[in-house]
Amino acid sequence: MKRILTLFVAVMATVTLSAQDLRWGATGGVNFAWVHSSVNSSDCYIGFNAGVKAEYDMAQYITDGFLLDARLLYTLKGGEWSGFHQNLGYLELPVNLTYRYDLGGDVKLFGGLGPYFGLGVLGKDVESYEGTKVKTDIFGKSYKRFDFGLNYNLGVEMWDTWQFFIGFEHSLLNVAKSDYEGAGDIKVRPLNFYIGTAFMF
């Protein structure tokens, strides 16, 4: 994960040499997440995401309309079960290759796909027991801290500033630690459907 972040910073530092091709902005949204498990998948858990976004115009490398779209987020995912839920807070870096199409009249459509990289920073099992909530740390114990998967989104941009989009991301890794209390071959993958917005400068 450190190597990935270092590479991202190096790429963005290079990109700033061509500032006219780079846009920055603030972004946030709502997560509708769940945990897919080979034993007992969860119900939907509502969380959020917030952070910064950067877009780099790839026209000179591919063709007009293509962008490299990256976000650095704190995102809260998880899952709900009866009397029990999980909070999974990640520092996340989605990087999408995006195509944007100009409809005219200050409206553009865009869609993108690419990988995301996540580092678990705050995770809790929260169980209601006799009227009290019992919280237990997750990351580093029952779940691995590192997550990696695919991200897809589709949206609209208006007035070259406001963006509204929907997206879906699914993990490609089993985040369960196989050595945790005889977990054995249990497979756990976070999934997330999100609705978001961004304001670009």
Beta strands, then each sheet from edge to edge (+ up, - down):
strand 1: 22-37
strand 2: 45-57
strand 3: 66-81
strand 4: 84-104
strand 5: 107-129
strand 6: 132-137
strand 7: 146-158
strand 8: 162-171
strand 9: 188-200
sheet 1: 6+ 5- 4+ 3- 2+ 1- 9+ 8- 7+
end
